[in-house]
Amino acid sequence: MNTKLKRIGFRTRFLAYLIDIVAVSLINFLIGVLVGLIIVPAEALYEGLVFIMLFNAPVFGVYCIILEGKYGQTIGKKLLSLKVVKENGGEIGYLKAFIRRISLLLPIINIVDTLFIFRKNKQRLFDQFAKTIVIKHTNQKI
């Protein structure tokens, strides 16, 4: 385990998560409104809300896997200068990004997974399975 990397705890990671949820929700809402304008213009806002309810979880999972797999950062993490890396500091790639997001599939598993962040190593359960950590990142190349 690389002890030189500054691991980030719950509060900052939760704020990044909220930023990401808002970003994904806004995109889903706008897509739903556009679809609603095409299908039933009078109910476009309703369609936007339906899109959020139906598609937010899967879209959020794919969003995280793609951005963390490619860049190690989502929009929320980038704004807060956070990055997901291997425990040795290397890039995580898509497989590890997928492993660390498996808990999104079932809400109860996601809750248990999140509780692990309060331990000394500041890793969620599925971060431990993927052997990844979230660190403070100062080199903004993406």
N, C-alpha and C positions, 0 to 999 in steps of 0.2 A: 504494500500500500504506500503510495507517494504521500508523505506528510507535508510536503511543501505547497501543495495545492490547497487554497483556501476554500473549504466546503461551505456552501450556503444553506442556511436553515429554513424553517417553515415560512416565516413572515414574507421574506423577499420572494421566495418561490411561489407562494400563494398569490402575491400581487401580480407576478408574471402570468400565472394561471388565469387570473381575472381579466387581465388585458387580452389574453388569447381568446378566452370565452367570449368577450365582448366583440372582438374582431370577427370571429367565426359566426357568431349570432347575427351580426350586422350583415355579413355577406349572405347568409342563408335567408334573412328577412328580405333583403333586396331582390334576391333571385325569386323568392316566393311572390313578392309584389309584382315583379315583371311577368311571371307566369300567370298570376291572377289577372293582370291587366289584359292578357291575351285571351284567357278562358272566360272569366266572369269579372269584367271591370268593376262592377259594383262591390265585389268582395275582395278586392286586391289586398287590402290590409289584413284581412282575415287569412288569406292564403299565405301571406308573409309569416304570420304567427304559426300557421300549420307547418310551414317549412322548418321553422326553428324547432318545433316539437318533434317532428319526424326525423330530421336529418342532422341536428346539431351534434349528437354523440358520435355517429360514424364519421361525419366530416371532420370533427375535432380530432378524432383518432388518426385519421389519414393525414390531416394537416400537421400534427405533431411528428408522426413518423417520417414524413417527407422532409420537413424543415430540419428536424433534429438529425435525421440520417444524413442529409446533405451538408448542413452548415453547423450542426450542434446547437442551434438556437432557433426558437420560434420568435415571432415578433415581440411578444412580451419579454422573453429572455434577452433579446437584443436591446430593447429599450432600457432594461435594468442592468445591462452589462453582465449577463450570466451566460454560461455555456455548459452543455452536457459533454463530458469527456469520459474516456475509459479511466479506470482507477490509476493507470500509469500516465495519464495526461494526453493520450492519443485520441484521434478522431473515432467516433463510435460506429458510423456506418448504419445502413438500414436495418440489419438484423438486430443489433442491440437496441436501436430505436424502437423496433417492433416489440421486443421482449419487455422493455421498460414500460410499454403502454398496454400490455395484455390485461392489466387490472381494470381498464376502462370497460371491458366486456360485461362485468357484473358489478353493480353498485356496492354490494357488501364487501367484495374483494377489494374494491377501490378504497373503501373506508379503512379496512385493515391495512392495506398497502401504505396509505398516507400516515397512519399512526406510527409507522416505523421511522419516520423522519425525525421524531423527537428523541431518538436514541443518540448516543454520543457520536456515531459515525455519520449522522445526518443523511442517511440513505433510506429511501423508501424500500420496501421489501423487493419489488421488482427491479429497482436499481441494483440491489445486491445480486439478484439472479443474473442481470445483464453485466454486472461488474462495471457500473457507471457511477459517476458522481456529478453533481452540479457545482460549478465553481464560479468565482468572480473572474470575469474575463476583461482584460484591458485592451487587447489588440483587436480593433474593430475592422476586420478585413472583408466581411461579407456585405 
